[in-house]
Amino acid sequence: MGTVMIILGVILALDALVLTVLVLMQQGRSAGLSGAIAGGAETFFGKKKAQSYEGKLLLLTKITGTIFIVLAVVMLALQKYM
């Protein structure tokens, strides 16, 4: 069981590193007062957002975050039974 924990720990560490990089690569969402005034343009150009670079980054971030949470819970459960 020790080997499994080591392998899962390495995968968890790599996933955490990838998740950090993905979050740092994304643009900030706060546009301040100008975003509140010019918010109408966001809805027009936002239709193709899922196919854009930002949309792909967001999807990868969600997948990587889910993998991180699942691995952390699995490692916790395995540690409890050891």
Backbone as a ProteinNet text record, in pm:
[ID]
protein_1_A
[PRIMARY]
MGTVMIILGVILALDALVLTVLVLMQQGRSAGLSGAIAGGAETFFGKKKAQSYEGKLLLLTKITGTIFIVLAVVMLALQKYM
[TERTIARY]
82.4	0	87	210.6	299.4	336	352.7	387	272.2	150.8	33.6	24.5	50.5	45.7	153	270.6	378.1	340.3	287	247.9	135.9	34.9	-73.8	-24.5	72.3	128.6	202.6	276.2	348	248.4	144.7	42.7	-29.4	-57.5	-123.9	-35.6	94	185.9	194.8	201.9	206.2	75.9	-35.7	-165.2	-175.6	-123.9	-126.1	-42.2	71	157.2	88.1	25.8	-45.8	-164.1	-234.8	-348.8	-304.7	-193.9	-141.4	-105.2	-38.8	-0.1	-123.6	-223.5	-344.6	-418.2	-423.7	-492.2	-415.8	-283.9	-204.6	-207.6	-234.8	-240.5	-370.7	-472.2	-601.7	-599.9	-682.3	-694.2	-785.5	-767.1	-854	-992.6	-1092.8	-1231.1	-1283.1	-1215.3	-1266	-1226.1	-1324.5	-1299.2	-1323.9	-1362.3	-1386.2	-1512.8	-1514.3	-1631.7	-1654.6	-1549	-1566	-1634.5	-1615.7	-1683.4	-1832.2	-1870.4	-2012.7	-2083.1	-2010.5	-2069.5	-2073.6	-1964.4	-1954.4	-1981.5	-2064.5	-2090.8	-2170.8	-2239	-2319.3	-2236.5	-2115.3	-2029.3	-1983.7	-1977.8	-1933.5	-2031	-2159.9	-2256.7	-2248.9	-2219.1	-2209.2	-2085.9	-1971.3	-1848.1	-1831.5	-1912.2	-1900.9	-1960	-2028.6	-2092.5	-1990.3	-1878.9	-1774.5	-1664.6	-1691.6	-1588.3	-1544.7	-1635.1	-1600.1	-1500.1	-1497.3	-1404.5	-1273.6	-1265.9	-1146.1	-1041	-928.7	-817.2	-857.9	-929.2	-974.7	-1074.2	-1160.2	-1257.1	-1189.6	-1085.9	-1011.6	-934.5	-878.3	-809.9	-906.1	-1025.3	-1125.3	-1165.9	-1186.3	-1222.2	-1110.1	-985.5	-871.9	-857.3	-885.9	-878.2	-983.3	-1103.7	-1209.7	-1175	-1122.9	-1086.6	-972.7	-870.3	-755.5	-794	-881.3	-928.1	-1008.7	-1091.2	-1169.2	-1078.3	-978.1	-881.7	-808	-771.6	-701.5	-786.6	-912.8	-1001.7	-1023.7	-1047.4	-1070.7	-946.3	-827.8	-705	-681.9	-711.3	-693.1	-786.4	-910.6	-1006.6	-966.8	-922.4	-879.1	-758.1	-662.6	-545.5	-583.3	-677.7	-723.6	-791.4	-874.3	-942.3	-842.7	-744.2	-643	-557.3	-529.1	-448.9	-523.4	-654	-734.9	-734.4	-731.3	-738.2	-602.3	-496.9	-363.4	-322.8
-119.3	0	126	114.9	230.6	279.6	185.8	223.2	298.6	256.1	323.1	466.1	485.3	619.4	709.8	654.7	734.4	775.4	682.7	712.7	817.6	798.6	896.3	1033.1	1032.5	1158.7	1233.9	1161.3	1224.9	1280.3	1202.1	1248.5	1371.6	1370.9	1484.5	1609.2	1593.8	1707.8	1764.3	1676.8	1723.1	1792.1	1737.9	1798.2	1935.9	1949.3	2078.9	2181.2	2138.4	2227.4	2271.5	2177.4	2210.3	2302.5	2275.9	2358.9	2501.7	2516.7	2649.4	2725.1	2656.9	2721.6	2761.7	2674.6	2706.2	2826.3	2835.2	2948.5	3077.8	3071.8	3192.5	3236.7	3146.4	3181.6	3251.6	3241.1	3301.4	3451	3521.9	3666.1	3694.6	3811.7	3852.9	3884.5	3866.7	3889.4	4027	4094.7	4224	4332	4400.3	4506.7	4644.4	4648.5	4776.3	4843.6	4976.2	5052.6	5045.2	5037.8	5030.6	4900.7	4793.9	4668.7	4676.5	4756.8	4772.8	4856.2	4952.8	5039.3	4968.4	4904.6	4841.5	4691.7	4648.2	4506	4444.7	4525.8	4473.9	4406.9	4454	4395	4256.2	4230.4	4098.6	3989.3	4020.3	3917	3882.2	3981.1	3954.1	3870.8	3910.9	3839.5	3715.9	3701.5	3588.9	3460.5	3465.9	3345.6	3241.4	3284.6	3193.3	3172.4	3209.8	3203.9	3060.8	2964	2825.4	2769.9	2824	2776.9	2853.9	2959.5	3042.6	2983.9	3050.4	3010.4	3015.1	3120.7	3134.1	3025	2988.3	2882.3	2748.7	2721.3	2595.9	2594.7	2710.3	2719.1	2695.4	2749.5	2732.1	2585.6	2518.4	2377.2	2292.9	2319.1	2245.2	2269.5	2392	2423.1	2345.4	2335.7	2260.4	2112	2056.2	1914.4	1887.7	1971.1	1953	1971	2066.8	2086.2	1968.1	1911.1	1793.4	1674.7	1654.6	1546.1	1567	1691.5	1722.3	1685.6	1723.2	1695.3	1545.6	1476	1331.5	1259.9	1296	1232.9	1259.4	1381.6	1413.8	1331.2	1313.4	1234.3	1086.7	1035.5	896	872.2	964.3	948.5	954.1	1040.3	1048.2	918.3	862.9	737.7	622.5	617.5	512.7	526	649.2	672.4	629.4	643.9	606.8	455.3	381.5	236.6	169.6	246.1	186.4	174.5
0	0	0	47.1	51	-87.4	-181.7	-318.1	-384.4	-358.6	-414.9	-362.6	-234.6	-176.2	-236.8	-262.2	-321.9	-463.5	-541	-678.7	-680.7	-594.4	-588.2	-539.9	-449.4	-401	-509.8	-593	-704.1	-805.5	-835.7	-930.2	-873.6	-744	-680.1	-685.7	-662.6	-667.6	-809.8	-909	-1047.7	-1086.6	-1040.6	-1068	-1003	-882.6	-814.8	-890.3	-943.3	-1020.3	-1148.8	-1219.7	-1343.1	-1313.5	-1205	-1167.4	-1136.8	-1068.9	-1037.9	-1165	-1256.9	-1382.6	-1463.4	-1468.3	-1542.9	-1484.6	-1353.5	-1290.1	-1316.6	-1312.5	-1335.7	-1481.8	-1573.5	-1715.8	-1753.4	-1669.9	-1701.9	-1674.9	-1749.7	-1730.6	-1613.2	-1551.8	-1443.7	-1494.8	-1412.3	-1455.6	-1414	-1325.9	-1281	-1381.5	-1432.6	-1529	-1468.2	-1343.1	-1278.1	-1327.1	-1322.3	-1362.3	-1512.6	-1590.4	-1736.4	-1777.6	-1702.6	-1732.5	-1705.6	-1607.6	-1577.2	-1684	-1739.8	-1841.7	-1977.3	-2015.2	-2147.4	-2140.1	-2050.2	-2033.9	-2145.7	-2227	-2336.3	-2444	-2468	-2571	-2530.4	-2402.8	-2353	-2394	-2395.8	-2432.4	-2579.8	-2665.1	-2807.8	-2840.4	-2786.3	-2814.3	-2727.2	-2623.5	-2532.1	-2584.3	-2700.5	-2754.1	-2797.8	-2848.8	-2897.1	-2793	-2670.2	-2567.6	-2536.8	-2547	-2516.5	-2616.1	-2737.8	-2839	-2837	-2760.2	-2756.9	-2663.5	-2660.7	-2575.4	-2428.2	-2390.6	-2251.5	-2214.4	-2307.8	-2281.3	-2259	-2338.2	-2321.4	-2189.9	-2151.7	-2022.5	-1907.5	-1918.1	-1813.6	-1801	-1914.8	-1912.7	-1852.4	-1892	-1835.8	-1686.3	-1642.7	-1499.9	-1421.7	-1475.9	-1407.9	-1398.7	-1508.1	-1509.2	-1411.9	-1415	-1326.9	-1180.8	-1152	-1014.4	-963.7	-1051.5	-1013.3	-984.9	-1069.6	-1047.7	-915.5	-885.4	-760.8	-639.2	-641.4	-528.1	-512	-624.2	-617.8	-564.6	-613.1	-564.5	-415.5	-372.1	-230.8	-142.6	-186.3	-108.4	-108.3	-222.9	-230.8	-140.7	-143	-56.4	91	124.8	263.3	305.6	216.9	248.9	261.5	174.3	183	307.4	346.6	466.6	592.9	592.6	706.7	729.1	618.8	627.8	640.4	640.1	653.2	798.3
[MASK]
++++++++++++++++++++++++++++++++++++++++++++++++++++++++++++++++++++++++++++++++++

